[in-house]
């Protein structure tokens, strides 16, 4: 019973499972256009996303909705979490059922429908119709679902978030599939992330200004129109894309492989016990007891001379029912899952940049632009490290300049260059072909889990300190001003500990190491003599 050989990286192995290589006959111009269509789509989609999420906390706590800041943060984290968690289901749909292009189209449709309803909530007359009355301020102790119109708004946010998740879980992989040269994959992911940040810069710098100086309705209308244009751009590029047909998925195969591995393992253990008993009886008749005891270990060693892992029992080479490739694909997910679980503390800090960082910022002083009682004109937001001009929100500011937030946003921005881009590339290159969308969704899933954990953390923290509330006008405990700082110090401490846990796991289990054939980007696509440029 042996493991799959290294030569399994040859595309010939994949013919066993019925997956035929697809020849790339596109011209060089079509290959370039395919990538640029996708990058343009990504930039505009991210513009729409950050136009919504960037000021979602402020929108929900504004006069248009009048939720408490605490519940606005919870809703924002629910939106974040759902947008990332939903990627898991639709990654399976794209890998095994519909293919990436069709799945992305479905995502855009859900996205646009959700956006249409969100902008309707910003119109007072329509809000009163949908919510049976005007917006109302509630007491701080009011439960989340007792907020005015909380059910309707939450449902719309979840539908929109699902659309976001469908698009983002497939777009990065779909773009990478257009590039068949392994050396250009890293270059593509850097351009992909540049497109993401261009979209965020436009959203934070222009759309957010419109939201605060004109109206939320106009800004959401602009974003909806751009989202429709984005869908049209994506459809226009259809003829330039290379489309990989749906094939066997790791999710589809996981439980059958698990069951077959157990069945084969059980039969193997039964056979071992049976042979051991037969040899024991045979040797007892041939040897004395002392001679048998001396030979017992050698006999058992010969029967188990090549121990294998549990999933390997499902391989055809080990009397299982599945090709070696399918089993190896499932086994490869172990390191990948551990990798993304260890990133959760990082994402837990990252999601603060669009939630608690904003609440912190609007309670700080803006030099030269405010009096003692302030109409807050500036909120610092993340990703592109931008300053957003906003108005029409009144807060009592602490005697501390908002520019003290520079280090935290710059640090978050720099961390993205290393953690986010690297995690994108790792998710694509370390994934087996049958699980590329799945692995990319696991990357987003780790962000989603951190959003839900962040929601739980702020709830627990507020419960632990009775006088503490993020909606306090001073943004601090009235008696113990350091409590708000402790909130962030705890997050930093968790991340500091996990740095050493991450390094220890990588050293012991080599979680960043993947089989060499995982990095072959031509497993399912043959190419002709033409080359492509990113």
N, C-alpha and C positions, 0 to 999 in steps of 0.2 A: 504494500500500500504506500504510494508515494505521492508527493505534492506535484502540482502542475509544474512543468519545466519552464525555464526562462524563455524558451522559444515560443511560448504561448502568445507573446506580444505580436506575433505575426498576424496580419489581418485574416489569414486563412482560417484561423481558429474560429472567427466569428461566423463563418459560413455554417458551422455546425448548428447554431441556434437559429438559422434562417434569416440572418441579417445580411443583406447584400450591400456591398460597397456602392456608393453613388458617385459617379464621375462628375467632376466639376468642369463643365465645358464653357463657362462664362468667359467673356473677354476681360482684359485687364481693366477697361473702362467700367464694365458692369460690376466688377469686384470693388473698385474704388467707390462707385456710386452706392453700392449696397451698404458699405460701412458708413458713408457720410449720411445717407438717409436715416440710418439707425441712430447715429450720433445727434443729428438734428432732432429726431423724435425724442431722444433721451433729454436733451436740453429743454425743450418745450414742456415735456411731461414733468420734469423736475420743477420748472417754473410754476406750473399749476399746483404741484404738490406743496412747495414751500410758500406759495401765496396763501394757501389754506392753513397749513400747520404753523407757519411762522408767527402769525398773530391770532391763532385760534384761541389761546388763553385770554387775550385781550378782547377778542370779539365776543366771547361768551360772557365775559364780565362787564361788557359795555352796556350802554342804555338800550341797545337793540335786543339783548337777551336777558341781562341783569342777573346772571348767576354769581354765586360767591366765587372768589378767586380759587379757593380750595377745590370746589367742584369743577371749575374750569380746568384746573390742572389734571384732575382725575379723568375728565372727558378727553383731554389731549393725550394722556397716556393710554387710554383705551383705544383711541384712534391709532396711535403709533403701534401699540401692541397688536391690534387686529390686522393692520396693514402688513405686518411682518409675519405673524403666525399663519395668516391665510395663504401665504406662499407655499406652505407644505402640501396642501390639498391640490392646488392647481399645478404644482410642479409634477405631480403624478399624472394629472390629466394631460399635460403637454408631452411628457415623456412617453406615455403608454397609449394615449387615446387620440387626441386631436392634433398634436404637433404644436410647435411653438407659435407660428404665425397666427393660426386660428385662435389659440388660447389668448394671445395678446389682444386680438380684436375683441374678444369677449370682455377682457379686462377694461379696455377703453370704453366700451358701451356702459358697463357698470359705473365706471369712473365719471362719465359725462352725466348719467342719470343722477348720481349722488350730488354732483356739483350743481346741477340745476335746482335741486331742492334746497341746498345750502344757501344759495343766493336768495331764494324765496323767503327764508327766515329773516333776512335782513330788511325786508319790506314790511313796515308796521301793519298795514292793512291785511296783507296775506298772513303775517304771523298771527294776528288776532283770529283769523279764520281757522288756521291750522291748529292753533293751541287754545281755542275757546277763551280768548281774552288777551289783554295786553300783558307785556312782560312785567313781572313782579319781583321785587327784592325779597329774599327769604332770610330767615335767621341763620346764623352760622351753624347752629346745631341741627339744622334740617338735614335729613338723609338725602343722598344723591337723587334718588328717584322721586323725591317730593318736590324737587325743583320744577318750576313752571316749564312745561313742554319737554321735560327730560327724556321721556320715552321716544317721542318723535325725533328729536334731535339726535339722540344716541343711535337710533336705527339708521338714520340717514348717514351719520358718521361711519357706522359699521359697513354699510353698503359701499360707500365711497372708499373706505379703507380696503375692502376686499378687492375692488377694482385696482387700487394702487398696488396691492400685493401681487395680483395676477400679472400686471405689467412688469413690475420690477424683478420678479423672480425669473422671468423668461427673457427680458430684453438684453441683459448683459451676456447671457449664454448665446442667445440668437446672434448677437453681433460678433461674438468670438467665433462662432461656427462659419461665418463668412470668410474668415482668414484661415487659410490652410497651412501657412508657413509658421512653424513653431516659434521661430525667432521673432516674429512680429506680434505674438500674442501679448507680451508684456507692454509693448508700445500701444497696442489697442486699448488695454485697460487703463493706461495713463490718460489717453485721449477720452476714454469713456468717463473717467472721473473729472477731467477738465470740463466736459459737457455738463456733468452734474452740477459743478460749481458755477458755471456760467448761468445755468437756470436758477440756481439759488441766489446768485448775485442780482440778477434782474428782478427776481421776486422780492428780495429784501430791500433793494434799492429803489424800485419803481412802484411795484404793486402795493407794497406796504405804505408808501407815501400816499397813494391814491386812497387806500383804506382809511387813513386817518385824516386826510385833508379834504377829501370829497365824500365818499361813502363806501361802506362795505359792499353795497349792491353793485356799484360801478366796477369796483376791483374784481369781484367775483364774476361779473359779466365778462370782463376782459379775459379773465383766466379761462372761463368756459369756452369762449370763442377760440382762444389759442389752443385749447385742448381739442376742439373739433378740427382745427387746422393741423394739429399734430397727427390726428388719426388719418387725415387725408394724405399727409406727407408719407406716413408709413405705408398706406395702401398704394401710393404711386410707385414706391420702390419695390413692389411685389415681384415684378419681372426680373429685377436685378438680384434678388435673394436666391440663395440655394436652400432648398427645403429638405430636411431630413425626415423621412417618414417615421411615425411612432413605432416603437419597438418594445421588446420586453423591458419591463421596469423593475428596479430593485424592490420597490414597494410591493408590486404584484407577486414577485418571486419569493419574497422574504419568508412568509409563513409556510408555503410548500417546501422550501429548502430546509427550514427549521424542522418541520415534521419529518421529512425524509432523512435528515441527518440523525434525528433521534431514533427513527426506525432502524437505520443501518447500524448506528452505534449500539443499540440494544441487541440486534442480531449478532454483531461482532463480539460483544461481551458474553453473550450466551455461548457462542462458538468457542471462545477462549476458555470459559469455565468447563465446557464439555470436553474439549481437548485436554485440558489440564487434568480432569478426572481420569480420562482414558489413559493418559501417559503415566499418571500416578499409579493406577492399577497395573499397567504394563510393567513399569519399573519396579514396583514392589515385588512382582514375581521374578524379576531378573536380578535385582540387587538386594543386598541386605538393607536394613533400615538406615544404617550409617551411610552407606553408599548413596541411598536415595536422597538423604538430607544434603549431602555434599553436592549432588547434581541438580537439586530442586531449583536453585536460583538460576542456573544456566539454562534449564529447560524453559522457565518462565521468560527469561530474557530473550530467547530465540523466538518466542511467540509474540513478543512486543518490541521487537528491535527497532521499529520505526514509529514511535508515537506520533499521532497527528492531532490537529485541533478539532474541536467538535464539529464545526461547519464542514470540514473536509470530508466527513463521512457521507455528505450528500453528493460528492463528486462521482462521476462515472468511473473514474480510475480507481475508486475505492468502493465499487459496487453500489454507488448511489444512482440517482436518476437524472442528475443535472450535469450539463457541460461544466468543465472546470472554470471557464470564464465567468459564468453566472455566480458561482460560489465565491470566486475571488472578488467579484464586484461587491458582494454583500460584506465580505470580510474587510474590504478596504474602507468601509464606512466607519469602522470602530475608531480608528485614529482621528478621522475627520470629525466625528461627533464629539470626541473628547476635546479636540482643538477648539471647537466653537463654544462648548460649555465653559471652557476656561476663559473665553473672551467676554462672558456675561458681565463680570464686574466692570470691565472697561466700558461696555455699552451702557451700564447703569449710570456711570458718570456722564457719558456722552449725551444721553437723552435729557439730562438736566439743562443743557444749553438752550433748549427750546421750551422749557417749563419754568423751573425755579430760578434759573439765571435771569429770566425776563422779569419775574416778580421782584427779584433782588434789585435789578437795574432801575425799574420805575420808581423805586423808593430812594434813589440816590440823586445827588445834586448835579445838574448840568451847568457847568461854568458858563457865565456870560449870557445864558439864555433863560434864566429863571429868577423869579423873586422868591421871597421866603415861603409863600404859599404858591405852589407851582402848577402850571399847566405843562405837563411833562412832554417835551418835544422830542426826546431821543430814547430809544430802547435798543440795547445792544443785542444782536442775534448772532447765530453761529454759522458754521460751515464755511462761508466765504469770508468770515471775520469782518462783517459789515456793520455800519451804524445805520439804523433806520429812523427816518424822521416821522414822528407821530404827534398827534395833538388830541385835544378833546378828552383827555383823561387826567383827572385831578388827584394828586397824591401829596402827602406831607413827606418831604425828602429829608433823609439824614444828611448831616453836614459832612458828606464824603463824596468826592467827585465820581461820576460814573466811569471816568477813565481808569479808576482802580480796577475795573473789570477787564482791562486790556490783557493782563497776564493769563487769566483763566480762559479767555476766548482764543488767544494766540496759542496757548498750550493745546486746547482742544483741536484747533485747526491743524497744528503741526502733527498731532497724534493721528489725524485722519490720513495724512500723507503716508504714514508708515503702516498703521493698523488697517485702515479701510481698504486702501489700494491693494495691500498685500493679501488681505483676506479675500478680496474679489479674485485675484489671480490664483490663490491657493484653492479656492472653491471650484474654479474651472479646471485647473490643471491636475489637481489631485483626484478629481472625480472620474469614475468609470463612465463610459459613454452612455450607458443605460441609466445613469443617475445624475447627469449634469445639472438639470433644473432642480432636482431634489437636493443636491448638495448646496447649490446656490441658495435654495430656500432655507436650508439649515443655517446658513450664514445669517439670513434675514430673521430666521426664527430666534436665534440667540439675541438679536436686538429686540424682538417682540417680547421675549420672556423678561428681558431687563426692564422693559416699559411697565409690564404688569408688576414686576418686583418693585419698581420705583413707586408705583401707585400704592402698593401695600406698605412700603417703607415710610412714605410720608404720612400715611394714615396711622401707622404704629407710632411714629415719632410724635405726631400731634397728640395722640392719646397719652403718651408717656409724660409729656410736659403740658399740664392742663392749661397754663396761661399762654402757651405758645400757639400762634396761628399765622399762617402765611398771609392772611387778609388783614392783620394788624397794620394800622397806618404807618407805624414805624418799622414794620416788617421785622419785629423782634419781640421778645418777651418783655413785658413792661417792667419787670423787676430784674431779670437776668438776661442782659442783652447778648450774652455770648451763646445763647441756645441756638440761634439761627446759624451761627458759625459752626457749632458742634455738628449740625446736620451734614455739612460738607466735609468736616474733618473725619467723620465716621466713614463716608464714602471713600475718601482718600486712603484711609487706613485699610479698608477692605481691598482696594486695588493694590496697595503696597504689598500686602500679604500674598495676594494671588500672583504677583510677579514671581515670587520665589516658588510658589506651587507650580506655576507654568514651566519655569526653568527646570524644576525637579522632575516633572512629568516628561518633559521632552528628553531629558538626559536618561531617564530610566526606561521609558517606553518608546522613545523616538517618534513622537506624534507628528513631527513635521516631515518624517521620512515616508515616501511612497514608492511603490514599485516603479521601476523605470518605464514600463510600458504604459503607465497611467499618464505620462507626459507626452504621449504620441497623439498629436491633434489630427492625424489622418486615419484614425481607426475605421471610420465608417465612410470616408470619402476619398476616392481616388482623384488624382489631379493630372491634368495634361501638362504639356510643356510650358504653358503660360504661367507667369508669376503674378502675384497680386501685391498691390501696395496699400498700406493702410491710409 
